[in-house]
Amino acid sequence: MMPIRLIIVDDDKLITLSLKMIIEHDPEMQVVAFGTDGSDALDLYTRYKPDLVLLDIRMKTTDGLVAGRQILDADPHAKILYLTTFADDDYIIQALRMGARGYILKQNYESLGLAIHAVMAGQRVFGDDVAARIPDLISGESTPDWEQFNLREREQTMIRLVAEGLNNKEIAADLFLGEGTVRNTLSVILDKLQLRDRTQLAIWYYKNQHRLN
């Protein structure tokens, strides 16, 4: 039987080596490559075609959420498991929405092997601390008061689609628009909300949808 092939992307080399030892203690698993920043993730995924990507969240240049979206844009069937010290609500929501297969905390490292096997069996895995918060995170579906941000109906729809993890091509197809129109509209939206990128836009949406009238 072929082992489960993994890549690890984490900016702490000591943690990376420790994770490799933990993972490869199971003879059914093999770490085939390491990355030290989210900017490494897509290249490593393309080069090694692993069965699973183990990603940290906060890294120096490109965070793990951006890296995860890049990988899933390239391969929607990719299996991404987040392993982080941050049980931040925004991070958990984004991981859920983008289609990550799991989100567990580093202090629960002893369950990592079981989590990997569960993901490979088609399950979604969340550590106890995270799983207990998911119902609250996905509740509260009230509609934001878009007018106070001067956002038109098409812009509102586009924000929702970005928050759901769709890329520009998918948004264009969904709204029957050209990709250039989508890019231009997103630039206008980011300017109106004074945000830097689509990751911040998704965070903005999920932070505001439950509290705005």
N, C-alpha and C positions, 0 to 999 in steps of 0.2 A: 504494500500500500504506500502510495506517495505521501510524504509528510505535508502538513499544512504549511505553506510558505508565507512568511510575513515580512513586511518592512516596518521599521520603527522610526518615527520622526519626533525627536525631542531634543531641546537645546541643552539639556543637562547630560553630559557624556557619562557621568557616573551612574545616573539613573538608567540610561540606555543600556549600559553593560550589565547592570543588575537585572533589568527586564529580560535581557537575552538569556542570562543564566536561569531565571525563573521559567521562562518559556521553553527553553531547550532541555529542561529537566524532564519534560514530556517528550518521549522519543517520536511522537507523532507530529511534532512541530519543528520548524526550522526558520530561523531569522536569516534572511538572504541579503539584507542591506539596511544601512542606517542613514538617517538624515538629521541635520542639526537645526534646520529651520523649515518653516512651511514652504519656502520657495524651492526646496529640494523635492518636495513630495510628488508633484506631477511627473517630474523627470524620472524619479526612481520607480514610480508606478508604471510608466510607459516602458522603461527599460527591463524591469524584472517581472511584470505581470503577476504580482503576488495574489494569494488567495484572500489576504486581509491586510489592511493598513491600520497600524496602531498610531494614533496621532495625539500629541499634546495640544493644548489650546493656545496659551500665550507663548509666543516666540519672538525673537528680536525683529526680524524683517517682515515676515508674512505669518499671520497667525494660523492656527490649525483649522479654523472655520473657513477662512478663505481657501486654504489648501484643499479642504474637503470638497468644497463646491467645485473647484477646478477639476479635481479627479472625477467627481460625479458628472460634470459637464462632458468630460471626455469619455466616461464609461458609466452609464447609469446603473449598471449591475455591480459596481465596485462595492466591496464590503469595508466600511469604515467604522472603527471602534475608537471612541475618544477615551483617553486615560489622562486625567488631569487632577490638579489639586484644587481646582476652582469649581465650586457648586453654585455658580452664578446663574440666576434665573434666565437672563438673556442668552447665555451660552447654551443652556439646556434647551430652550425653546428653538434656537436656531438649529441645533443638532437634530432635534425632532423633525422640524419642518424640512430640512434638506434631505432627510432620508438616511441619516447615519444609523448603523445597526446597533449602536450601544453607546452608553456614556457612564463610565465608572470612575471613581475617585482613586487616586494613587494609594491612599491609606488602606484601600481594600485589595491590595495587590495579591493577597493570598487566593482570591477568587478569580484571578486573571485567566488561568488555564481553563476553568469551567466556562467563563464568559466567552472565550475564543471558540471553544467547541460548540457552545450554544448558538453563536452567530453563524458558524459554519453549517449548523443544522437548520438554519432558516429562522431562528428566533431573534427577537430584539432584546437587548440586555441593558438593564439599568441597575446601578447599585442601590441598596436599600435607602440610603439618604436621598438619592435622586428620585427613585420611584415613588416615594411617599409624597413628593411635591408636585408630581406631574398633574394630578387632577386639578389642583389649584391653578397651575400654570396655563392649562388649556381651557379653563372656564372663563366666564366674563366676556361674552362675545358681543358686547354693545358696540354700536357704530360710532366712530369718531366724528366730531364736528369738523368736517373737512373745510368748511367755508372759512373758518378762522385762519387757515393756512393758505387761503387763496388757491386751492387745488381743484381743478376741473374734474369732471366725472371720469374721463379717460385716464387722467393722472392718478386718481384714487384707485381705479382698477389695476393700473400698472404697479402701484405700490404693493397692493395685495399679492399680485403674482410674484413680484420680487421676494416678498416675505415668505411665499410658499416654496421658494427655491428654484423658480424657473429661470433659465438663461434668456438672453435676448432673442435667440432664434425661436425658442418656445413661446415667448411672449408675443412675438410678431405673428406666429401662426395662430395663437389663441385669439388675438385681437384683429386679425386680418390686416396687418400693417407691414411695412417694409422694416428690415432690421435697422436701417439708417434712421427711420422715424422713431423707433424705439430708443435708440441711443440718444437722439436729440431730446426726446421727451424726458428721459431719465436725467439728462444734464440739467434741464429746466427744473425738474423736481428737486434735485440735490441743491440747486442754487436757491430755490424758494425756502427750503428747510435748513439751509446752511450746514449741509452734511457733506462728508468727504467722498463716500463710496456706497455701493449697494449693500454692503454688510452693515454699515451704520444705518442705512435706510430701513433694513429689516428690523434692526434693534429698535429704531424709533417707532415703527409700526406696532410691534408687540408690547412696547412699554406704554403706548398711548391708547391702544384700542379699548382697554378695559376701564379707562378713567375719563375719557372725553365724552361729552354729550353729543 
